[in-house]
Amino acid sequence: MKKIIALGLLFASSSVSANYFPCIGKVKNVYVYAVGHVNVETSYRNAPTQI
């Protein structure tokens, strides 16, 4: 029951639910640049994501 309430509160938050994107897939490549940028290429997206 506590897990259901916690999930309900998570999705009720407008900031969380507006930015929610399920990340189901595998990491294909990770690029680390000399200036500190990190890009991750995944199987569920066609473009790398900078983190």
All heavy atoms as atom14 arrays in JSON, in Angstrom:
{
  "sequence": "MKKIIALGLLFASSSVSANYFPCIGKVKNVYVYAVGHVNVETSYRNAPTQI",
  "atom14_mask": [
    [1, 1, 1, 1, 1, 1, 1, 1, 0, 0, 0, 0, 0, 0],
    [1, 1, 1, 1, 1, 1, 1, 1, 1, 0, 0, 0, 0, 0],
    [1, 1, 1, 1, 1, 1, 1, 1, 1, 0, 0, 0, 0, 0],
    [1, 1, 1, 1, 1, 1, 1, 1, 0, 0, 0, 0, 0, 0],
    [1, 1, 1, 1, 1, 1, 1, 1, 0, 0, 0, 0, 0, 0],
    [1, 1, 1, 1, 1, 0, 0, 0, 0, 0, 0, 0, 0, 0],
    [1, 1, 1, 1, 1, 1, 1, 1, 0, 0, 0, 0, 0, 0],
    [1, 1, 1, 1, 0, 0, 0, 0, 0, 0, 0, 0, 0, 0],
    [1, 1, 1, 1, 1, 1, 1, 1, 0, 0, 0, 0, 0, 0],
    [1, 1, 1, 1, 1, 1, 1, 1, 0, 0, 0, 0, 0, 0],
    [1, 1, 1, 1, 1, 1, 1, 1, 1, 1, 1, 0, 0, 0],
    [1, 1, 1, 1, 1, 0, 0, 0, 0, 0, 0, 0, 0, 0],
    [1, 1, 1, 1, 1, 1, 0, 0, 0, 0, 0, 0, 0, 0],
    [1, 1, 1, 1, 1, 1, 0, 0, 0, 0, 0, 0, 0, 0],
    [1, 1, 1, 1, 1, 1, 0, 0, 0, 0, 0, 0, 0, 0],
    [1, 1, 1, 1, 1, 1, 1, 0, 0, 0, 0, 0, 0, 0],
    [1, 1, 1, 1, 1, 1, 0, 0, 0, 0, 0, 0, 0, 0],
    [1, 1, 1, 1, 1, 0, 0, 0, 0, 0, 0, 0, 0, 0],
    [1, 1, 1, 1, 1, 1, 1, 1, 0, 0, 0, 0, 0, 0],
    [1, 1, 1, 1, 1, 1, 1, 1, 1, 1, 1, 1, 0, 0],
    [1, 1, 1, 1, 1, 1, 1, 1, 1, 1, 1, 0, 0, 0],
    [1, 1, 1, 1, 1, 1, 1, 0, 0, 0, 0, 0, 0, 0],
    [1, 1, 1, 1, 1, 1, 0, 0, 0, 0, 0, 0, 0, 0],
    [1, 1, 1, 1, 1, 1, 1, 1, 0, 0, 0, 0, 0, 0],
    [1, 1, 1, 1, 0, 0, 0, 0, 0, 0, 0, 0, 0, 0],
    [1, 1, 1, 1, 1, 1, 1, 1, 1, 0, 0, 0, 0, 0],
    [1, 1, 1, 1, 1, 1, 1, 0, 0, 0, 0, 0, 0, 0],
    [1, 1, 1, 1, 1, 1, 1, 1, 1, 0, 0, 0, 0, 0],
    [1, 1, 1, 1, 1, 1, 1, 1, 0, 0, 0, 0, 0, 0],
    [1, 1, 1, 1, 1, 1, 1, 0, 0, 0, 0, 0, 0, 0],
    [1, 1, 1, 1, 1, 1, 1, 1, 1, 1, 1, 1, 0, 0],
    [1, 1, 1, 1, 1, 1, 1, 0, 0, 0, 0, 0, 0, 0],
    [1, 1, 1, 1, 1, 1, 1, 1, 1, 1, 1, 1, 0, 0],
    [1, 1, 1, 1, 1, 0, 0, 0, 0, 0, 0, 0, 0, 0],
    [1, 1, 1, 1, 1, 1, 1, 0, 0, 0, 0, 0, 0, 0],
    [1, 1, 1, 1, 0, 0, 0, 0, 0, 0, 0, 0, 0, 0],
    [1, 1, 1, 1, 1, 1, 1, 1, 1, 1, 0, 0, 0, 0],
    [1, 1, 1, 1, 1, 1, 1, 0, 0, 0, 0, 0, 0, 0],
    [1, 1, 1, 1, 1, 1, 1, 1, 0, 0, 0, 0, 0, 0],
    [1, 1, 1, 1, 1, 1, 1, 0, 0, 0, 0, 0, 0, 0],
    [1, 1, 1, 1, 1, 1, 1, 1, 1, 0, 0, 0, 0, 0],
    [1, 1, 1, 1, 1, 1, 1, 0, 0, 0, 0, 0, 0, 0],
    [1, 1, 1, 1, 1, 1, 0, 0, 0, 0, 0, 0, 0, 0],
    [1, 1, 1, 1, 1, 1, 1, 1, 1, 1, 1, 1, 0, 0],
    [1, 1, 1, 1, 1, 1, 1, 1, 1, 1, 1, 0, 0, 0],
    [1, 1, 1, 1, 1, 1, 1, 1, 0, 0, 0, 0, 0, 0],
    [1, 1, 1, 1, 1, 0, 0, 0, 0, 0, 0, 0, 0, 0],
    [1, 1, 1, 1, 1, 1, 1, 0, 0, 0, 0, 0, 0, 0],
    [1, 1, 1, 1, 1, 1, 1, 0, 0, 0, 0, 0, 0, 0],
    [1, 1, 1, 1, 1, 1, 1, 1, 1, 0, 0, 0, 0, 0],
    [1, 1, 1, 1, 1, 1, 1, 1, 0, 0, 0, 0, 0, 0]
  ],
  "atom14_positions": [
    [[0.83, -1.19, 0.0], [0.0, 0.0, 0.0], [0.87, 1.25, 0.0], [0.52, 2.22, -0.66], [-0.93, -0.06, 1.22], [-1.92, 1.05, 1.25], [-3.06, 0.85, -0.12], [-4.15, 2.18, 0.16], [0.0, 0.0, 0.0], [0.0, 0.0, 0.0], [0.0, 0.0, 0.0], [0.0, 0.0, 0.0], [0.0, 0.0, 0.0], [0.0, 0.0, 0.0]],
    [[1.97, 1.25, 0.74], [2.85, 2.41, 0.8], [3.46, 2.7, -0.57], [3.63, 3.86, -0.94], [3.95, 2.21, 1.83], [3.46, 2.23, 3.26], [4.61, 2.05, 4.22], [4.13, 2.01, 5.65], [5.23, 1.83, 6.6], [0.0, 0.0, 0.0], [0.0, 0.0, 0.0], [0.0, 0.0, 0.0], [0.0, 0.0, 0.0], [0.0, 0.0, 0.0]],
    [[3.77, 1.64, -1.31], [4.34, 1.83, -2.64], [3.35, 2.46, -3.6], [3.71, 3.32, -4.4], [4.83, 0.5, -3.21], [6.05, -0.04, -2.52], [6.51, -1.33, -3.16], [7.71, -1.89, -2.42], [8.18, -3.14, -3.02], [0.0, 0.0, 0.0], [0.0, 0.0, 0.0], [0.0, 0.0, 0.0], [0.0, 0.0, 0.0], [0.0, 0.0, 0.0]],
    [[2.09, 2.06, -3.48], [1.05, 2.64, -4.34], [0.87, 4.12, -4.04], [0.75, 4.94, -4.94], [-0.28, 1.87, -4.16], [-0.12, 0.44, -4.69], [-1.42, 2.57, -4.88], [-1.28, -0.46, -4.4], [0.0, 0.0, 0.0], [0.0, 0.0, 0.0], [0.0, 0.0, 0.0], [0.0, 0.0, 0.0], [0.0, 0.0, 0.0], [0.0, 0.0, 0.0]],
    [[0.87, 4.48, -2.77], [0.73, 5.88, -2.38], [1.94, 6.69, -2.87], [1.78, 7.79, -3.39], [0.56, 6.01, -0.85], [-0.78, 5.4, -0.44], [0.66, 7.46, -0.41], [-0.97, 5.28, 1.05], [0.0, 0.0, 0.0], [0.0, 0.0, 0.0], [0.0, 0.0, 0.0], [0.0, 0.0, 0.0], [0.0, 0.0, 0.0], [0.0, 0.0, 0.0]],
    [[3.13, 6.12, -2.73], [4.34, 6.82, -3.17], [4.31, 7.03, -4.68], [4.66, 8.11, -5.17], [5.58, 6.04, -2.77], [0.0, 0.0, 0.0], [0.0, 0.0, 0.0], [0.0, 0.0, 0.0], [0.0, 0.0, 0.0], [0.0, 0.0, 0.0], [0.0, 0.0, 0.0], [0.0, 0.0, 0.0], [0.0, 0.0, 0.0], [0.0, 0.0, 0.0]],
    [[3.9, 6.03, -5.44], [3.81, 6.18, -6.89], [2.74, 7.21, -7.27], [2.93, 7.99, -8.2], [3.5, 4.84, -7.55], [4.67, 3.89, -7.67], [4.21, 2.54, -8.2], [5.75, 4.46, -8.56], [0.0, 0.0, 0.0], [0.0, 0.0, 0.0], [0.0, 0.0, 0.0], [0.0, 0.0, 0.0], [0.0, 0.0, 0.0], [0.0, 0.0, 0.0]],
    [[1.63, 7.21, -6.54], [0.58, 8.19, -6.8], [1.07, 9.61, -6.57], [0.79, 10.51, -7.36], [0.0, 0.0, 0.0], [0.0, 0.0, 0.0], [0.0, 0.0, 0.0], [0.0, 0.0, 0.0], [0.0, 0.0, 0.0], [0.0, 0.0, 0.0], [0.0, 0.0, 0.0], [0.0, 0.0, 0.0], [0.0, 0.0, 0.0], [0.0, 0.0, 0.0]],
    [[1.82, 9.82, -5.5], [2.37, 11.15, -5.23], [3.41, 11.55, -6.27], [3.5, 12.71, -6.66], [2.98, 11.18, -3.83], [2.01, 11.11, -2.67], [2.75, 10.98, -1.35], [1.11, 12.33, -2.66], [0.0, 0.0, 0.0], [0.0, 0.0, 0.0], [0.0, 0.0, 0.0], [0.0, 0.0, 0.0], [0.0, 0.0, 0.0], [0.0, 0.0, 0.0]],
    [[4.17, 10.57, -6.73], [5.18, 10.85, -7.75], [4.53, 11.34, -9.04], [4.95, 12.32, -9.63], [6.0, 9.59, -8.01], [7.09, 9.7, -9.07], [8.23, 10.56, -8.54], [7.6, 8.33, -9.44], [0.0, 0.0, 0.0], [0.0, 0.0, 0.0], [0.0, 0.0, 0.0], [0.0, 0.0, 0.0], [0.0, 0.0, 0.0], [0.0, 0.0, 0.0]],
    [[3.49, 10.67, -9.47], [2.83, 11.05, -10.72], [1.91, 12.26, -10.56], [1.58, 12.92, -11.53], [2.07, 9.87, -11.3], [2.97, 8.8, -11.83], [3.02, 7.56, -11.24], [3.79, 9.05, -12.91], [3.86, 6.58, -11.73], [4.64, 8.08, -13.4], [4.67, 6.84, -12.81], [0.0, 0.0, 0.0], [0.0, 0.0, 0.0], [0.0, 0.0, 0.0]],
    [[1.51, 12.56, -9.34], [0.67, 13.72, -9.1], [1.44, 15.02, -9.18], [0.88, 16.07, -9.46], [-0.02, 13.61, -7.74], [0.0, 0.0, 0.0], [0.0, 0.0, 0.0], [0.0, 0.0, 0.0], [0.0, 0.0, 0.0], [0.0, 0.0, 0.0], [0.0, 0.0, 0.0], [0.0, 0.0, 0.0], [0.0, 0.0, 0.0], [0.0, 0.0, 0.0]],
    [[2.72, 14.96, -8.97], [3.55, 16.15, -9.03], [3.64, 16.62, -10.48], [4.03, 15.88, -11.36], [4.94, 15.84, -8.49], [5.8, 16.92, -8.75], [0.0, 0.0, 0.0], [0.0, 0.0, 0.0], [0.0, 0.0, 0.0], [0.0, 0.0, 0.0], [0.0, 0.0, 0.0], [0.0, 0.0, 0.0], [0.0, 0.0, 0.0], [0.0, 0.0, 0.0]],
    [[3.3, 17.85, -10.74], [3.3, 18.35, -12.12], [4.7, 18.41, -12.71], [4.89, 18.16, -13.9], [2.64, 19.72, -12.18], [3.38, 20.64, -11.41], [0.0, 0.0, 0.0], [0.0, 0.0, 0.0], [0.0, 0.0, 0.0], [0.0, 0.0, 0.0], [0.0, 0.0, 0.0], [0.0, 0.0, 0.0], [0.0, 0.0, 0.0], [0.0, 0.0, 0.0]],
    [[5.69, 18.71, -11.9], [7.04, 18.8, -12.43], [7.58, 17.42, -12.8], [8.32, 17.27, -13.76], [7.98, 19.49, -11.44], [8.09, 18.72, -10.27], [0.0, 0.0, 0.0], [0.0, 0.0, 0.0], [0.0, 0.0, 0.0], [0.0, 0.0, 0.0], [0.0, 0.0, 0.0], [0.0, 0.0, 0.0], [0.0, 0.0, 0.0], [0.0, 0.0, 0.0]],
    [[7.22, 16.41, -12.05], [7.7, 15.06, -12.34], [6.92, 14.46, -13.49], [7.49, 13.9, -14.42], [7.61, 14.17, -11.08], [7.94, 12.72, -11.42], [8.53, 14.68, -10.01], [0.0, 0.0, 0.0], [0.0, 0.0, 0.0], [0.0, 0.0, 0.0], [0.0, 0.0, 0.0], [0.0, 0.0, 0.0], [0.0, 0.0, 0.0], [0.0, 0.0, 0.0]],
    [[5.6, 14.57, -13.47], [4.8, 13.94, -14.52], [4.97, 14.64, -15.86], [4.85, 14.01, -16.9], [3.33, 13.91, -14.12], [2.83, 15.22, -13.96], [0.0, 0.0, 0.0], [0.0, 0.0, 0.0], [0.0, 0.0, 0.0], [0.0, 0.0, 0.0], [0.0, 0.0, 0.0], [0.0, 0.0, 0.0], [0.0, 0.0, 0.0], [0.0, 0.0, 0.0]],
    [[5.3, 15.92, -15.87], [5.51, 16.63, -17.13], [6.81, 16.2, -17.79], [6.93, 16.25, -19.01], [5.52, 18.13, -16.88], [0.0, 0.0, 0.0], [0.0, 0.0, 0.0], [0.0, 0.0, 0.0], [0.0, 0.0, 0.0], [0.0, 0.0, 0.0], [0.0, 0.0, 0.0], [0.0, 0.0, 0.0], [0.0, 0.0, 0.0], [0.0, 0.0, 0.0]],
    [[7.78, 15.77, -17.01], [9.07, 15.39, -17.56], [9.3, 13.89, -17.55], [10.4, 13.43, -17.82], [10.19, 16.06, -16.75], [10.15, 17.55, -16.89], [9.84, 18.06, -17.96], [10.44, 18.26, -15.83], [0.0, 0.0, 0.0], [0.0, 0.0, 0.0], [0.0, 0.0, 0.0], [0.0, 0.0, 0.0], [0.0, 0.0, 0.0], [0.0, 0.0, 0.0]],
    [[8.28, 13.11, -17.25], [8.44, 11.67, -17.15], [8.59, 11.05, -18.54], [7.81, 11.31, -19.44], [7.25, 11.04, -16.43], [7.31, 9.53, -16.39], [8.2, 8.9, -15.53], [6.52, 8.76, -17.2], [8.29, 7.52, -15.48], [6.6, 7.39, -17.18], [7.49, 6.78, -16.31], [7.58, 5.41, -16.28], [0.0, 0.0, 0.0], [0.0, 0.0, 0.0]],
    [[9.62, 10.26, -18.72], [9.83, 9.53, -19.97], [10.41, 8.17, -19.59], [11.48, 8.11, -19.01], [10.8, 10.29, -20.88], [11.02, 9.61, -22.18], [10.09, 9.72, -23.19], [12.16, 8.84, -22.41], [10.29, 9.1, -24.4], [12.35, 8.2, -23.6], [11.42, 8.33, -24.61], [0.0, 0.0, 0.0], [0.0, 0.0, 0.0], [0.0, 0.0, 0.0]],
    [[9.69, 7.11, -19.91], [10.21, 5.79, -19.52], [11.48, 5.46, -20.29], [11.52, 5.57, -21.51], [9.07, 4.84, -19.89], [8.27, 5.57, -20.91], [8.43, 7.02, -20.63], [0.0, 0.0, 0.0], [0.0, 0.0, 0.0], [0.0, 0.0, 0.0], [0.0, 0.0, 0.0], [0.0, 0.0, 0.0], [0.0, 0.0, 0.0], [0.0, 0.0, 0.0]],
    [[12.51, 5.1, -19.59], [13.8, 4.78, -20.21], [14.01, 3.27, -20.19], [14.66, 2.73, -19.31], [14.93, 5.48, -19.44], [14.77, 7.26, -19.44], [0.0, 0.0, 0.0], [0.0, 0.0, 0.0], [0.0, 0.0, 0.0], [0.0, 0.0, 0.0], [0.0, 0.0, 0.0], [0.0, 0.0, 0.0], [0.0, 0.0, 0.0], [0.0, 0.0, 0.0]],
    [[13.41, 2.62, -21.17], [13.53, 1.17, -21.26], [14.36, 0.86, -22.49], [13.95, 1.15, -23.61], [12.15, 0.52, -21.35], [11.33, 0.89, -20.12], [12.28, -0.99, -21.5], [9.88, 0.5, -20.22], [0.0, 0.0, 0.0], [0.0, 0.0, 0.0], [0.0, 0.0, 0.0], [0.0, 0.0, 0.0], [0.0, 0.0, 0.0], [0.0, 0.0, 0.0]],
    [[15.52, 0.31, -22.29], [16.4, -0.02, -23.41], [17.81, -0.24, -22.91], [18.06, -0.36, -21.72], [0.0, 0.0, 0.0], [0.0, 0.0, 0.0], [0.0, 0.0, 0.0], [0.0, 0.0, 0.0], [0.0, 0.0, 0.0], [0.0, 0.0, 0.0], [0.0, 0.0, 0.0], [0.0, 0.0, 0.0], [0.0, 0.0, 0.0], [0.0, 0.0, 0.0]],
    [[18.72, -0.29, -23.85], [20.12, -0.53, -23.51], [20.98, 0.65, -23.93], [20.67, 1.35, -24.87], [20.62, -1.79, -24.22], [19.93, -3.04, -23.73], [20.54, -4.27, -24.34], [19.86, -5.51, -23.78], [20.51, -6.73, -24.21], [0.0, 0.0, 0.0], [0.0, 0.0, 0.0], [0.0, 0.0, 0.0], [0.0, 0.0, 0.0], [0.0, 0.0, 0.0]],
    [[22.07, 0.83, -23.2], [23.04, 1.86, -23.55], [23.95, 1.29, -24.63], [24.57, 0.25, -24.44], [23.86, 2.28, -22.32], [24.96, 3.25, -22.71], [22.95, 2.89, -21.27], [0.0, 0.0, 0.0], [0.0, 0.0, 0.0], [0.0, 0.0, 0.0], [0.0, 0.0, 0.0], [0.0, 0.0, 0.0], [0.0, 0.0, 0.0], [0.0, 0.0, 0.0]],
    [[23.98, 1.97, -25.78], [24.83, 1.52, -26.89], [26.25, 2.05, -26.75], [27.21, 1.31, -26.85], [24.26, 2.0, -28.22], [22.98, 1.37, -28.64], [22.6, 1.96, -29.98], [21.36, 1.42, -30.57], [21.06, 2.07, -31.86], [0.0, 0.0, 0.0], [0.0, 0.0, 0.0], [0.0, 0.0, 0.0], [0.0, 0.0, 0.0], [0.0, 0.0, 0.0]],
    [[26.38, 3.36, -26.55], [27.68, 4.01, -26.47], [27.65, 5.12, -25.43], [26.61, 5.74, -25.21], [28.08, 4.63, -27.81], [28.35, 3.6, -28.87], [29.11, 2.67, -28.65], [27.72, 3.76, -30.03], [0.0, 0.0, 0.0], [0.0, 0.0, 0.0], [0.0, 0.0, 0.0], [0.0, 0.0, 0.0], [0.0, 0.0, 0.0], [0.0, 0.0, 0.0]],
    [[28.8, 5.38, -24.84], [28.98, 6.51, -23.93], [30.19, 7.29, -24.42], [31.26, 6.72, -24.62], [29.2, 6.05, -22.48], [29.46, 7.24, -21.57], [28.02, 5.25, -21.97], [0.0, 0.0, 0.0], [0.0, 0.0, 0.0], [0.0, 0.0, 0.0], [0.0, 0.0, 0.0], [0.0, 0.0, 0.0], [0.0, 0.0, 0.0], [0.0, 0.0, 0.0]],
    [[29.99, 8.58, -24.66], [31.06, 9.45, -25.12], [31.42, 10.42, -24.01], [30.56, 11.13, -23.5], [30.62, 10.24, -26.35], [30.12, 9.38, -27.48], [28.77, 9.22, -27.72], [31.01, 8.73, -28.32], [28.31, 8.42, -28.75], [30.57, 7.94, -29.36], [29.21, 7.79, -29.57], [28.76, 7.0, -30.6], [0.0, 0.0, 0.0], [0.0, 0.0, 0.0]],
    [[32.68, 10.46, -23.62], [33.16, 11.38, -22.6], [34.17, 12.31, -23.27], [35.17, 11.85, -23.82], [33.83, 10.63, -21.42], [34.31, 11.62, -20.38], [32.87, 9.62, -20.82], [0.0, 0.0, 0.0], [0.0, 0.0, 0.0], [0.0, 0.0, 0.0], [0.0, 0.0, 0.0], [0.0, 0.0, 0.0], [0.0, 0.0, 0.0], [0.0, 0.0, 0.0]],
    [[33.89, 13.6, -23.24], [34.73, 14.59, -23.89], [35.72, 15.2, -22.9], [35.48, 15.18, -21.69], [33.87, 15.68, -24.52], [32.96, 15.14, -25.6], [31.63, 14.79, -25.32], [33.42, 14.96, -26.89], [30.81, 14.28, -26.3], [32.6, 14.45, -27.87], [31.29, 14.11, -27.58], [30.48, 13.6, -28.55], [0.0, 0.0, 0.0], [0.0, 0.0, 0.0]],
    [[36.8, 15.73, -23.4], [37.86, 16.31, -22.56], [37.36, 17.47, -21.71], [37.88, 17.72, -20.63], [39.03, 16.75, -23.43], [0.0, 0.0, 0.0], [0.0, 0.0, 0.0], [0.0, 0.0, 0.0], [0.0, 0.0, 0.0], [0.0, 0.0, 0.0], [0.0, 0.0, 0.0], [0.0, 0.0, 0.0], [0.0, 0.0, 0.0], [0.0, 0.0, 0.0]],
    [[36.35, 18.17, -22.18], [35.82, 19.32, -21.44], [34.82, 18.91, -20.36], [34.32, 19.74, -19.62], [35.16, 20.35, -22.39], [36.2, 20.97, -23.3], [34.05, 19.7, -23.19], [0.0, 0.0, 0.0], [0.0, 0.0, 0.0], [0.0, 0.0, 0.0], [0.0, 0.0, 0.0], [0.0, 0.0, 0.0], [0.0, 0.0, 0.0], [0.0, 0.0, 0.0]],
    [[34.53, 17.6, -20.25], [33.66, 17.11, -19.19], [32.25, 16.74, -19.61], [31.47, 16.26, -18.79], [0.0, 0.0, 0.0], [0.0, 0.0, 0.0], [0.0, 0.0, 0.0], [0.0, 0.0, 0.0], [0.0, 0.0, 0.0], [0.0, 0.0, 0.0], [0.0, 0.0, 0.0], [0.0, 0.0, 0.0], [0.0, 0.0, 0.0], [0.0, 0.0, 0.0]],
    [[31.9, 16.94, -20.86], [30.57, 16.55, -21.33], [30.49, 15.04, -21.47], [31.45, 14.39, -21.85], [30.26, 17.18, -22.69], [30.23, 18.67, -22.68], [29.17, 19.39, -22.18], [31.14, 19.58, -23.09], [29.43, 20.68, -22.29], [30.63, 20.82, -22.84], [0.0, 0.0, 0.0], [0.0, 0.0, 0.0], [0.0, 0.0, 0.0], [0.0, 0.0, 0.0]],
    [[29.31, 14.51, -21.17], [29.07, 13.07, -21.32], [27.82, 12.91, -22.17], [26.76, 13.44, -21.84], [28.87, 12.38, -19.96], [28.56, 10.9, -20.15], [30.09, 12.56, -19.08], [0.0, 0.0, 0.0], [0.0, 0.0, 0.0], [0.0, 0.0, 0.0], [0.0, 0.0, 0.0], [0.0, 0.0, 0.0], [0.0, 0.0, 0.0], [0.0, 0.0, 0.0]],
    [[27.93, 12.17, -23.27], [26.79, 11.85, -24.12], [26.55, 10.35, -24.05], [27.48, 9.57, -24.11], [27.04, 12.26, -25.57], [26.91, 13.74, -25.78], [26.6, 14.48, -24.86], [27.14, 14.19, -26.98], [0.0, 0.0, 0.0], [0.0, 0.0, 0.0], [0.0, 0.0, 0.0], [0.0, 0.0, 0.0], [0.0, 0.0, 0.0], [0.0, 0.0, 0.0]],
    [[25.28, 9.99, -23.94], [24.89, 8.59, -23.87], [24.0, 8.28, -25.07], [23.0, 8.96, -25.29], [24.13, 8.29, -22.56], [23.7, 6.85, -22.49], [24.98, 8.65, -21.37], [0.0, 0.0, 0.0], [0.0, 0.0, 0.0], [0.0, 0.0, 0.0], [0.0, 0.0, 0.0], [0.0, 0.0, 0.0], [0.0, 0.0, 0.0], [0.0, 0.0, 0.0]],
    [[24.35, 7.26, -25.83], [23.54, 6.82, -26.96], [22.83, 5.54, -26.53], [23.45, 4.58, -26.09], [24.43, 6.56, -28.17], [23.66, 6.25, -29.42], [24.57, 6.03, -30.61], [25.78, 6.34, -30.51], [24.09, 5.53, -31.61], [0.0, 0.0, 0.0], [0.0, 0.0, 0.0], [0.0, 0.0, 0.0], [0.0, 0.0, 0.0], [0.0, 0.0, 0.0]],
    [[21.5, 5.53, -26.63], [20.7, 4.4, -26.17], [19.95, 3.76, -27.32], [19.84, 4.33, -28.41], [19.7, 4.85, -25.11], [18.85, 5.86, -25.67], [20.38, 5.4, -23.88], [0.0, 0.0, 0.0], [0.0, 0.0, 0.0], [0.0, 0.0, 0.0], [0.0, 0.0, 0.0], [0.0, 0.0, 0.0], [0.0, 0.0, 0.0], [0.0, 0.0, 0.0]],
    [[19.4, 2.58, -27.07], [18.67, 1.85, -28.1], [17.25, 2.4, -28.3], [16.64, 2.14, -29.33], [18.58, 0.37, -27.74], [17.87, 0.2, -26.54], [0.0, 0.0, 0.0], [0.0, 0.0, 0.0], [0.0, 0.0, 0.0], [0.0, 0.0, 0.0], [0.0, 0.0, 0.0], [0.0, 0.0, 0.0], [0.0, 0.0, 0.0], [0.0, 0.0, 0.0]],
    [[16.72, 3.16, -27.37], [15.35, 3.64, -27.48], [15.26, 5.06, -28.03], [14.17, 5.61, -28.14], [14.63, 3.56, -26.12], [15.29, 4.36, -25.02], [15.0, 5.68, -24.81], [16.23, 3.76, -24.18], [15.6, 6.4, -23.82], [16.83, 4.47, -23.17], [16.51, 5.79, -22.99], [17.12, 6.5, -22.01], [0.0, 0.0, 0.0], [0.0, 0.0, 0.0]],
    [[16.39, 5.65, -28.39], [16.38, 7.02, -28.88], [17.36, 7.13, -30.05], [18.41, 6.5, -30.06], [16.82, 7.96, -27.75], [16.45, 9.35, -28.01], [16.41, 10.16, -26.75], [16.18, 11.51, -27.19], [16.87, 12.55, -26.82], [17.81, 12.41, -25.93], [16.6, 13.72, -27.3], [0.0, 0.0, 0.0], [0.0, 0.0, 0.0], [0.0, 0.0, 0.0]],
    [[17.04, 7.95, -31.04], [17.88, 8.07, -32.24], [18.98, 9.1, -32.09], [19.8, 9.24, -32.99], [17.0, 8.44, -33.44], [16.09, 7.31, -33.82], [16.37, 6.16, -33.57], [14.95, 7.65, -34.41], [0.0, 0.0, 0.0], [0.0, 0.0, 0.0], [0.0, 0.0, 0.0], [0.0, 0.0, 0.0], [0.0, 0.0, 0.0], [0.0, 0.0, 0.0]],
    [[19.01, 9.82, -31.0], [20.03, 10.87, -30.81], [20.66, 10.7, -29.44], [20.02, 10.24, -28.5], [19.38, 12.24, -30.9], [0.0, 0.0, 0.0], [0.0, 0.0, 0.0], [0.0, 0.0, 0.0], [0.0, 0.0, 0.0], [0.0, 0.0, 0.0], [0.0, 0.0, 0.0], [0.0, 0.0, 0.0], [0.0, 0.0, 0.0], [0.0, 0.0, 0.0]],
    [[21.94, 11.05, -29.3], [22.59, 10.94, -28.0], [21.99, 11.95, -27.0], [21.51, 13.01, -27.39], [24.06, 11.28, -28.27], [24.19, 11.51, -29.71], [22.86, 11.44, -30.35], [0.0, 0.0, 0.0], [0.0, 0.0, 0.0], [0.0, 0.0, 0.0], [0.0, 0.0, 0.0], [0.0, 0.0, 0.0], [0.0, 0.0, 0.0], [0.0, 0.0, 0.0]],
    [[22.04, 11.61, -25.74], [21.55, 12.47, -24.68], [22.73, 12.97, -23.87], [23.55, 12.19, -23.41], [20.6, 11.68, -23.74], [19.54, 11.15, -24.52], [20.03, 12.57, -22.66], [0.0, 0.0, 0.0], [0.0, 0.0, 0.0], [0.0, 0.0, 0.0], [0.0, 0.0, 0.0], [0.0, 0.0, 0.0], [0.0, 0.0, 0.0], [0.0, 0.0, 0.0]],
    [[22.84, 14.3, -23.71], [23.93, 14.87, -22.93], [23.52, 14.9, -21.47], [22.45, 15.38, -21.11], [24.25, 16.28, -23.4], [25.44, 16.87, -22.7], [25.83, 18.24, -23.23], [25.28, 18.71, -24.21], [26.75, 18.88, -22.56], [0.0, 0.0, 0.0], [0.0, 0.0, 0.0], [0.0, 0.0, 0.0], [0.0, 0.0, 0.0], [0.0, 0.0, 0.0]],
    [[24.4, 14.37, -20.61], [24.11, 14.39, -19.17], [25.24, 15.07, -18.45], [26.31, 15.27, -18.97], [23.89, 12.98, -18.6], [25.07, 12.06, -18.91], [22.62, 12.39, -19.13], [24.99, 10.72, -18.23], [0.0, 0.0, 0.0], [0.0, 0.0, 0.0], [0.0, 0.0, 0.0], [0.0, 0.0, 0.0], [0.0, 0.0, 0.0], [0.0, 0.0, 0.0]]
  ]
}
